[in-house]
Amino acid sequence: MNGRISEIFDSVQGEGIYFGEKQLFVRFFGCNLSCRFCDTKLDRFTEYEPRELLEEIRLYKDKQDSFESISFTGGEPLLQAGFLQEVLKLTSGHGYKNYLETNGTLPGELSEVIDYLHTVAMDLKLPSSSGMPQLWPMHRRFLKTASRKDVFIKAVICGTTSEDDIRQAAELILEADRSAILVLQPNSFEKISALTERLGQFKDYCVGRGVITCVIPQLHKKIGLR
Ligand code: SF4
């Protein structure tokens, strides 16, 4: 079984609660959503068999300044769940720490790979931010499965983000996994100064409901990393 991979590169995690961690990024081709704020337009890929991808990963491990974990990112890696499962079996068998970045909408596919993951970085696509339809039932099922492992949640905050979406997000987290950390991430295409007040209000609301919440911008863009 072949997988479609758009790029492989080593860098530093710039989002969420593991920002600063050295990672090898394996970017999967293709996505099932089209978010308004998407900054990852993929138009090419290379096909790999699972063992070929492992060999490529091992080349990076030999570098002097090697990485702490492998970030399987996209696009949406779970669109290729069968291939991803084979790769994760190989990487975990070789002692690598597997980190999945996902839009959190494919709970059945997550069940196929959850045993081989260390960390799940899950997006909550707020309709008023992403421009996508409501995805709450998929997100709820997804978080329940992800809660078996280390999981945190990212929600992009824009000038259009509604209080009602924040309320629904908080309820979903409290129901599915109240120990999961919620990261409010300002939209990188808007000025942070214009979002500061909303970020503060939304954070206060979530904390008041009992959700562990923090505000973290996309740091890799601020310091000029990929
Ligand atoms: S889920 Fe991620 S990769 Fe897919 S369209 Fe949205 S922002 Fe882009």
Boltz pocket constraint, residues with backbone or C-beta under 6 A from the ligand:
constraints:
  - pocket:
      binder: B
      contacts: [[A, 31], [A, 32], [A, 33], [A, 34], [A, 35], [A, 37], [A, 38], [A, 39], [A, 40], [A, 74], [A, 75], [A, 76], [A, 103]]
      max_distance: 6.0
